[in-house]
Amino acid sequence: MNINRRDFIKTGGMVMLGTLAAPSLLGSCTGSEGDKAAGISFAMNYFKVSEGDLRKVLAAALEKGGDYADLFFEHSYRNNVGLQDGAVNRASSNIDFGMGVRVLSGDQTGYAYVENVSLDEMLKAARTAARIATGSANTAPINLTEEKHTNNF
């Protein structure tokens, strides 16, 4: 793919415009209580999760006795284009979509992440984070041994 400088700058300008608009959209999550509720409602609609789903996931996160739990939903995408001598010589894209669960229990923290937002997967992540946070810190490290293998090709 070959892109000229004018198209590259135009595309970069559109990305910059989107970057500038995003904080005003996300600002509703840090404003008044009404704004926060609107931000949460927007996120729940966007990720297609219900308040009941969120309550179930938080309950699963705390079922092992954790003190605190929170949920992190993510949908981000990045496009990178590299120029060399005025021509595009590399391009890449990355999409992250999923949710994470953090559980605090005393001074221990457990975290798990899944790459989708189905209720079953979110519950698995919540229970994994809970086990990590409430697990025994007295577990000894596993002894590793080296084995030599010969290739007979």
BELJO-V112049 format. One record per residue. N is the residue number from 1. RES is the residue in three letters. PHI is phi in radians with two decimals (none if undefined). Layout:
N & RES & PHI
N & RES & PHI
This chain:
1 & MET & none
2 & ASN & -2.07
3 & ILE & -2.21
4 & ASN & -1.45
5 & ARG & -1.08
6 & ARG & -1.07
7 & ASP & -1.16
8 & PHE & -1.11
9 & ILE & -1.16
10 & LYS & -1.09
11 & THR & -1.12
12 & GLY & -1.09
13 & GLY & -1.13
14 & MET & -1.15
15 & VAL & -1.11
16 & MET & -1.10
17 & LEU & -1.05
18 & GLY & -1.10
19 & THR & -1.15
20 & LEU & -1.27
21 & ALA & -1.36
22 & ALA & -1.03
23 & PRO & -1.07
24 & SER & -1.20
25 & LEU & -1.20
26 & LEU & -1.35
27 & GLY & -1.04
28 & SER & -1.14
29 & CYS & -1.41
30 & THR & -2.09
31 & GLY & -1.54
32 & SER & -1.20
33 & GLU & -1.04
34 & GLY & -1.11
35 & ASP & -1.16
36 & LYS & -1.11
37 & ALA & -1.09
38 & ALA & -1.14
39 & GLY & -1.13
40 & ILE & -1.16
41 & SER & -1.07
42 & PHE & -1.02
43 & ALA & -1.13
44 & MET & -1.10
45 & ASN & -1.17
46 & TYR & -1.10
47 & PHE & -1.56
48 & LYS & 1.00
49 & VAL & -2.10
50 & SER & -1.77
51 & GLU & -1.08
52 & GLY & -1.08
53 & ASP & -1.06
54 & LEU & -1.12
55 & ARG & -1.10
56 & LYS & -1.11
57 & VAL & -1.17
58 & LEU & -1.12
59 & ALA & -1.10
60 & ALA & -1.13
61 & ALA & -1.15
62 & LEU & -1.76
63 & GLU & -1.18
64 & LYS & -1.61
65 & GLY & 1.79
66 & GLY & -1.12
67 & ASP & -1.54
68 & TYR & -2.75
69 & ALA & -2.53
70 & ASP & -2.45
71 & LEU & -2.02
72 & PHE & -2.23
73 & PHE & -1.83
74 & GLU & -2.39
75 & HIS & -2.54
76 & SER & -2.32
77 & TYR & -2.50
78 & ARG & -2.28
79 & ASN & -2.15
80 & ASN & -2.15
81 & VAL & -2.25
82 & GLY & -1.95
83 & LEU & -1.92
84 & GLN & -2.49
85 & ASP & 0.97
86 & GLY & 1.36
87 & ALA & -2.18
88 & VAL & -1.23
89 & ASN & -2.08
90 & ARG & -2.78
91 & ALA & -2.61
92 & SER & -2.62
93 & SER & -2.38
94 & ASN & -2.55
95 & ILE & -2.17
96 & ASP & -2.00
97 & PHE & -2.49
98 & GLY & 2.83
99 & MET & -2.60
100 & GLY & -2.15
101 & VAL & -2.22
102 & ARG & -2.02
103 & VAL & -2.20
104 & LEU & -1.92
105 & SER & -2.46
106 & GLY & 1.10
107 & ASP & -1.74
108 & GLN & -1.79
109 & THR & -2.22
110 & GLY & -2.08
111 & TYR & -2.47
112 & ALA & -2.47
113 & TYR & -2.34
114 & VAL & -2.20
115 & GLU & -1.66
116 & ASN & -2.76
117 & VAL & -2.23
118 & SER & -1.30
119 & LEU & -1.03
120 & ASP & -1.05
121 & GLU & -1.20
122 & MET & -1.13
123 & LEU & -1.15
124 & LYS & -1.08
125 & ALA & -1.11
126 & ALA & -1.09
127 & ARG & -1.22
128 & THR & -1.15
129 & ALA & -1.08
130 & ALA & -1.12
131 & ARG & -1.12
132 & ILE & -1.13
133 & ALA & -1.22
134 & THR & -1.81
135 & GLY & -1.21
136 & SER & -1.26
137 & ALA & -1.45
138 & ASN & -1.59
139 & THR & -1.21
140 & ALA & -1.33
141 & PRO & -1.11
142 & ILE & -1.39
143 & ASN & -1.29
144 & LEU & -1.82
145 & THR & -2.22
146 & GLU & -1.77
147 & GLU & -2.08
148 & LYS & -1.69
149 & HIS & -2.06
150 & THR & -1.85
151 & ASN & -1.61
152 & ASN & -1.94
153 & PHE & -1.66
